[in-house]
């Protein structure tokens, strides 16, 4: 089943979803006749979360009417409004209560359904809408969608084979990844087949975070509790401005140029087709030499979405050219098409997954999904079934089927003890004695609960913190200085995240956690190692009582420290953390070292950079490049988190050599206060493209 939402889903305009005067749609009185073969479908919840869950089943009947399945297994047609002067109207609530953690709920799927989806939401019900002719399903990549802050996901199914009694079902991540889901089908002989993502949700989010820019920008986090809600597919990230719209352009152009003088053979069930590019067109011919149609050189977004130039309309043999386009699009996403500098396969599709995604200029979203799916089978983009890599189950004689919510935590979704519950997410923060920063009580963590030291426990939710670069969060709240105090000895507590200076913590190269508002450091009173010792703030003094370790803080670099003036010359090698780079001796004036071997997704982190109160608006960097002709990239400045929007950037190509230095200025959003500065590097070339000696702000 090709799972592309781009052409199938009705997405209402932002204005239409304003719903000034909602009109409640009535349930249709028409109900399907009792089905002769109702298929038991069991939803199991192994998430480790205490959220209530809700199930929705929407599908078309054999007459192609849109409808839904109720808790008793009956299909109903939606009753669409005759007019919608104020935009789409709310659909009736057709949710079925789902299972709690550790439990299961069995519903039934009627026969002879197509285009079906089983939605599963956690913590809140979904909102669907009706137009005069169709159902508007949730689309949280649209900013105005009312489901944007709801945790949910879905699977797709059809019951059309074998006279309507079979089932075709798959998990899908074409649009996004949010909840780890597997689907399974058991046949009449008791044999069970399972596909999908079995669990370790936090590990999957961590994997996206480790890809480097711009991939972490696809993660959407819920502001109310800091929960990462979903990872958008890159085509939706581009539409939202969160992902580079030119990410694959260099690779696409290089492949297009290569195939101007080399023939590509595309194998399909309709026969083999061959073609060479000509200008912006790629005409293909069948084995008799007849022209079937042409692909058009696509931009990045059309490759990620597999539409436009990859699926041309109105061609002489449209069926054949669409099949060719699907396979070429899959090859672009998987980076298996050749370029002059990287010869791959001139026959597509390829069937060796070890050759997929072997350069940064590929769909690393899809790669990460496949890496975390059973048997490596997944839908990471619309035509990911090319070559047989889709997570589908096609069973003509099913006895039962189901869907399972996998674990959220990296250790199997362990829940915390006590009344609060929750899922282990993030990492521990420890002192030199090996004690963990802990929240008093048993994973309940209300406002004002003391933040203390305690023996580390792998299952303790309230000992696992998420560090954003400026806040430390657990149990949906932030580490906070009581009443925003600035005096020595002021206690530290847990409180609702509110964006104030009392909740800003900057990890510095000496291991301290510095609070800029107070000018003091997180402190263990008297270096006490007793369980229950409440933490405080104190003048920064470099002692072991103020040293904190976590794998989220990274390693110290060449000596950056808190309180660095933004207007000083900040040496590139004085980073507090980095990814992907190396240092070397520089021949630039002043000597010392520069940071080199910088390629796509690499970054440098500088803690405690003080921009003052007047407001700085220019970023200047000392750079050099010996990159090959046609290779360029971008240097970006981000504050407090790599996932925050860039405040400044400039493009850089060859300067004439890796030690041929230029000072490049760039306009910057006016900035004040003290921040963690991240320099992030992006290029579509997959090659090193810049060296950095120093930078400053003015």
N, C-alpha and C positions, 0 to 999 in steps of 0.2 A: 504494500500500500504506500503510494507516494504521499508523504505527510507535509504538504506545503499549505500553510495558512494564508499565504499571500493572496491567492485567488479565491480561496474558499470562504474565509470568514468575512462577515459584514462588520466593518469597523465604523462606528458612528463618529461624525465630526465632533470636535471638542464642544462646539456651541450646542450641538444637538443633545449632548449629555447633560446640559445644564438643568433640564427637567424643571422648568418653572412651575408647571401645573401637572403633576403626574396623574395619569389616568390608569387606574388599575384594570388590567386585562382579565377577563373572566376565563375560567377553565372551560375547555370545550366539553360539551355534554357527550360528545361522541367518544366511545371507548372501544378499543379493539376487542374482537371476540376472544374468548379464552384460547390461549395458544396450546396446540397439542404437544409441543415440545418446549417446555420452559427449562432453560439451562441454569442450574445453580451457580451463582457467582459470589465467592466469599472474599470479603475485604478484611485483611488482617493488619493490625497496627503494632509494629515492633519499633516505633520511633523513639520511645523513651521519654516522650513529652506528655504532659498532663492535659493538653488541649482537647476540647470537644472536637469531633470531626463530623463532616457532612458530606454525603454522597449525592451526586447528580448524574443521571443517565439521560443523555439526549441522543436522538437518532431519527432517521427517516424510515418510514414504512415502505412496503412494496409499491405503493402508489406515489412514492417520492414526497410525501407530506412530512414536514418537520414536526417533531413531537418529543415526548419524554416518557420515561418509564417510572411508574410510582413504586412505592415500597412493597406492593403486592405483586409486582411483575407485570402489570397491565400497561400497555402503551396508549398514550393519549395524544391527539393532535393539538398543537397550539392554536388558539383562536386569535388571529391577528387583527389589529384595529383597522378600521376602514380609512382612518386618516391620523396623522401625527403632526398637528400644527406646531407643537412645541418640541418636536424631536421624538426619538424613540421613547416608548413608555415602559415602565417596569413590567417584567414578566412575573407571573405568579410564582410564589415560593414552592418549588417542587423538590426541596431537599429531603433526603432520607437520613435519619440519624445514623452516624457511623460508629465504628468501634472505638472504645477508649484504649489507652496504652495496654498492650498485652492481651487484648481481646480481639474477637472476630465478629463480623456481621455478614450474614448471607442474604442476598437478594436474588432475584431471578431475571434473566434476560430472555425476552420473547424471541420467537423465530422471525426470519424474514425482515431483518433490519439492516440498514446500510448507513455509512457516514456517521457511525456512532462514537460517542465519547463518554467515558466514565470520569467525571471530575471528582476530586477529593480535596476539600478545604479543611484547614485546621485553625481553630480558635475563633472563626467568624464565618458566617454564611456568605456565599457569592451572590452577586447581583447580575441577572440577565435582563435583557431588554428586547422589546418587540418593535419591528417596523411594520409597515403595511404588507410586507412580503417575506419577512425573514426574521430569524433569531439573531440578536447581537450577543455573541459570547464574550466572556472576559478576555481582555487584551491589555495587560498591565504595562506593556511597553508604550502604550499611548498615555501621555501624562495625565489626561483628564479622566482616565478610566477609574470608576469607583472601587475597583478591586485591587488597585495598585498596592495597597498596604496589607493585603490578605495573603497568607501563606497557602498556596494551593498548587496542584499539578493535575495531570490527566493522562489517561491512556486512550487508544483508539481501537475500535472494533467494528466488525460487520458480521451479520449472520445471514449470509446469502447463498452460500454453497450448499450442495446436497439438499436441494429443495428448501433451503432456508433453515436447516437444522444444524449446519456446521458452524464453525467460528473462525474468523481471521482476526487476529489481535496483535497489537504491538505497543511497546512503550515508545514515547517520542520526546525528543528534545530539540526539534527543529526550531522552535521559537524561544525556548528557555529551559534551564534546569532549575528546579526548586526543591522538590521532594524526591528522595531516592525511591523508585517504584520498580517492582518486578511484576510481570504478568505470567500466569501459568495456566496450562490446560492439561487435563487428565482425560485420556481416551477410555473407551469401554473395557479395555484390557488392563486398566490400572497404570498405564505408562504416563508419566508426567513430563512435560516439556516446560522450561522456564526461561524467560528472557528479561533483560532490563538491568537496572542499577540496584544492587542488593543492599547498599548502605554506605556508612562512613561519610555522611553528608559534610561534616566539618572538614574531613580530609580532602574532599573534592573542592570545597571553597578554598582551602589552603593551596591546593594545586593550581587553581586559577591565579591566586595571588603571587605564586612563584614564577609565573610565566614572564613577568616583566611587562613594561608598557607596550601597547595600550590595553592589554587584556584585562587587568584588574578593574579597569573602568567599566566593564560590563556588569560588575556586581552591584546589585541594588540592596541597600540596607534600610531597614525600618527604623526611623528616628525615635519612635516611642520606646523601644527596648534594645536597640542596637543589633537586632537579629538580621543577619544577611538573609534577605528574602529569596533572591533568585539571581541567576547569571543569565543575562540576555544573550541571544545569539548575535553575532556581529552585525547582521543586516539590520536588526532593530537598534543596536547600539549606534550605528551610523545615523539612522533616522532621528535618534535622540541627541545627536551631537556628542555622544560619549566615546565614540570610536572613530579612528581615522578613515575618511572616505576614500583615501588613496593608498591604503595599506598594501594592496596587491598590485597596484598599477605598474610598478617597475617589472614585476615578474610577468604580468600579462603582456606587457610590451615586448619583453625579451623573448617570450615564447612565440608571440605573433611574428616577430622578426625571423626567428629560427625556421618557422614553418613556411616562410616565403620561399625557401630553397630546399626544404625537406618535406616529404609527403607523410601525412598522418593517416593511418588506417584505423577506422573505427568499426569494431565488430558488434553487430546487433542480431537479434533473432530474425530481423527482416533481411539480413544479408550484410556484407561488408561494404563500407563506403570509404572513399579516399578524397583527400583535398589538400590544397596548399593555400596559404593566405595570399591575398592580393589587395594591397591598400588596407582599408578598414574592414574588408569582407573576407570570409573564409568559405568559398564555394566547395561543395561536396558532390561526388558523382558515384553512381552505382557501378557494378562490375561490367555493365555493358557500355559505360561511358555517358549514360543519361544524367543530366543535371537534376539534383533533387532539391536544392535550395542552398542558402548561404547563412552562416552565422555572421554576426557583426561584432567587431572588437568591443568588449564590454568594459565598463568601469568596475571598480572593486565591488560596489554594492550589488551589481547584477550577477557577479560570480558567487558571492555569499548567498544571494537569494535565488540563484538559478532561474532567472527570468530575463526579459528584454532580449538582448542580443544572443543569449544562450537558448532561448525558446522562441524563435522567429515565427511569425504568423504569415499566412497567405503565400506559402511557398509551393512550388510545383508538386512536390511529394511531401506534404506537411508531416505526415506520420513518420516518415523516415528521417527528416531533418530534425524533428523534435527528439527522436531517439538518439541521434548523433549529438545534439546539443546537450542532452542529459549526461552523456558520457564524457563529453569535453568539459562540462561544468564540474563534474566529479573530479576529473583529472586536475583542473585548476585548484580546487579546494584541497586536494591531497598532494599537490605539487609533484605530480608524476609526468607532466609534460616537459619536454626538453627545452633548454636554452643553449646558446652557443657555449656558455661556460659550464653548463651542467647538463650533460646528455643523459636522458632518462629512457623512457620508452616511446617509440614512434608508432606503437600499436596500443590502442586503448579499447576497453578498459584493462587495467592491470589487476591481478588477483593476489599479489604478494603484499600483505599489509605492512611488512617490515620496511617497504619502500615508501610508505605514505608519510607525509608531514615531516620530511627530513630536512626542512629549512624553515626559517622563521616566517618567510613569506608563504604561508599556507594557513589553513583554517585550524588554528591551535585550539579553538573552542571545541571543534569536532574531535580533535585528537584526544583532548582531556576527557570528553564524554566516553569515547571508545575505551580509553585506558581504564575506566572505572566501571565498565559494563561486562556482564557475563559473556564469556567467549569472545570478547572484543566486538560484539555486535551492537550497533546503536544507530539512531537517526540523528546525526549532528547537523545535517543540512538536507534540503528537499530531495535530492536524488542520491542519498547515501545508500540506497539499496543497489546501486550500480555495482556489479561484481559480487553481489551476494553478502553484503555486510550489514543488512538490516536486522533488527531484533524482532522479526515476525514469527508468529506461530499460525500455521494453516492446518486446522484439524477438521476433516469432514464429519467425524463421528465423535464429538466430545461427550463426556459424561458429566464433567464439571469444569469450571474455570475460576480464576481468582486474580486478585491484585494484592500485593503486600507492600506496606510502607516499611522501608528499611531503617536502620539505626541512624540517628543524627550525630552521635558522638564518635570520636576516633577510636574509642575503646569498646565499641559495640553498643553505644547508646545507653550507657549506665545512667540511671536516674539517681538524684540526690536523695538522701534520707530525710525524714521529718516531713513537716507539713507542706513545705514549699515545692519540693520536687524540682524538676528541670533536667536539662541535658548538659553533660560536660562539654564545654566549648572553650577555646582559648588555651592559655598556658599558665602554669604556676609562676609566681614571682617569689624568689627566695632570698634570705639573708645569708651571710657567710657561714652561719652555723647550720644551714640547711632547713631552717624553719620556713613555713609558707605564710604569705600574707593571706589572711582568712577573714571571713565575716562572722561575727559572733552569732550564735544560734545554729540552727541546722538547716541551711539552705533556704531560709525564709527571707531574710534581707530586707526588712522594711526601712523607711526613711529614719535616719538617726542611729541605725545599728552600728556599734563600734567596729572599726577595722583593726584587726589584731594579728598577732603571731600565733601559729598553732602547728603541731606536727603535720607534715604533709600527708595527704590521703588522696590516692589516685581517683577515687570515686566522688570526692567532694566538689560539688558544682561551684560552691562559693570560694574555692581556692584556685579557680581557673579564670583568668582575666583576659579580656581582649584589649590590646593596646592599639589605639588609632594614631599614635604619634603625638597626641596631646591629652587624651583621657584614658583612664583605666576603668573598664566596665565589667561587671559580673551581675548575675541575677537581674539584668535589665536596668541596673542603676550604676552610678558613677562613684568613684572614690572622691571624697569631698572634705574640705577643711571646714570644721564646724563654724557656722555663722560667718564664713569668709574671713576668719581671724588671721592676723599677721604676726602675732606675738609668739615668742618661744614657748613651747609647751602646749600650744593649741592642738586639741585632739582631732584625729581623722576618723571619718565616719562614711557610711554609705548613704547616698541621697539621689533622688531623681535627677537625671542628667538635665542640666539647665543652661549650659553654655557659658557659665560664669568663670571668672579667673580662679575661683576656689577649686575648680575641678581640672585645672591644666597641670599636667606633669610632664616634664621634659627629661628624658633619660640622657645623662651626660657621660662623657668618656671616662670619668672617674668612677662610674657605677651608680652615681647618685640620681635620685628623682627630684628635680628642681621645680618649684612652683614660682613662676615669674611674679605673680601678684604680690606675694609676701616676701619674695627674695630669699626664701628659706627652702630647706630640703626635708624630704620625708625621713623620719628619724625613729629608731628604736630606743626608747628611754634607757640610758645606762647600759646599752648593749645587752639588755635582759633577754634571756632565751626561754623564759617560762611561758608555757601555754597561757593565752589570754592577755598577754601584754598589749595594751592598746597603743597604736602608733600615734605619732605627733609630728609637728613641724618644728625645726630648730635651725639656728644659723648653720650654714653649710661649713663643714669642718674637715672633710676628707677622711673621717674615721670609718671603721668597719660598721658602725651603727647606721651608716647612711649609704651602704653599698647594697644594691638590689640587682638580682640576676634573673633573666628570663630569655628563652629562645626568641621571643618577639623583639627584644631590644637590639639584636645583632651584635657584632663584634666591634671593638674599638679600632679606629684607624690610626692614622699617623699623628694624632694628638689634638684634634679639635676639642674645644671645651665650651661649656655654657657661657653665656654673656658676651659672645663675640660681637663686636660692632659691625653692623652691616656695611658701614662706609669704609671699613678697613679693607686691605687687600687680603682676601681669604684664600689661602693656598689650597689648591685642589686636593693635594695628598693629605690634608688635615681633616679628612672625613671622620665621622663617627661610625658609619657603616657604609657598605657598598655591595654591589652585585655585578659581577662579570668583568671588572676592570683590573688593571695592574699598574704599578708605578714604575717609572724609569728616570734616569738622569736626563735633565733638559739642558739644551744649549741656549735657551732664551736668556735675556739679560737678567741678572740676579742669581742665575744658577739654580741649584736645588733640584727638585723632582717635579715631574708632571704626571698626570694620570692618562694612560693610553689603553690601547686594545679595547676601545669602546665601540660597541655595536648595538643593534636593536634590543631594547628592553633593559639595558644596563642602567644603573642609577647610583648616585652618591648622596649621602645623608650628612647634614651638618646641624648639630643641635644648638639650641640657645642663641640664635642669631638675632641681635637686638636692632630693630629698625627705628627705634626712638619714637617720638610723638609728633614730629613735624610732618612726616609722610614722605617716603622715598618713591620715585616713579621711574627709575632707569636701572636696568640690569646690564652690566658689561662683563664680558668674559674674554680671557686671553686664550685663543684656540689656534690649532694648526691641523692641517690635513694633507695627507699624501694619498688620498683615496683615488681610485681609478676614475677615468672619465665616465661621466654619467652616474656616479655614485654620490649621493648626498644624504643628509639627514637633518634632524631637528634637535636643538637643545631646548629643553623646557624647564621652567622653574615652578615648583609646587610647594605650598606651605602646609606643614603639619601632617600631611598624608599624601602618598603617591596617587591615591584615588581622587583627591580634590582637583578642581579645575586648575589648569596652568594660569599663572599670573603674568608670565612673560615667556617669549620663545623667539628663536631665530633659526634660520636655515643655514647650513654650512656645507660647502663642497670643497674640492681641493684648493689649498692655498699655495701649492707648489712643492710641498714636502711636509713630512711629519714633524719637522723642527723649524718650519717657516711660519712664524707667529704673527697673528693679527689680533687686535683688540676690537671686538664686535659689540656694539651697543644694541639694546632693544628696549622699546617702551614697555612699561610695567604698570599694572594696576597699583594705585597709590596704597602703600603698605605702612602700617605702624605696629608697634608692640614687638614682643619677642616670640620667635617661631622656630620650629624645626624646618630647615630648608632642604628640599630634595631637588637635585638636578637629574632629570630623566632624559634619556636619549632614545630617539626613534629613527628608524630607517627601513625602507622596504627592500633594501639591497641584500640584507643578510651578511654584510661585510663590515669590518671596522671602518669608521668614517671620520673620527675626530680625536685629537688629543686636547687636554685641558690643563693649563698651568695655574691660573688663578681666576678669581672673579670678585666683583664688588657691586655695591648698589649706591645710587646717588639720587 
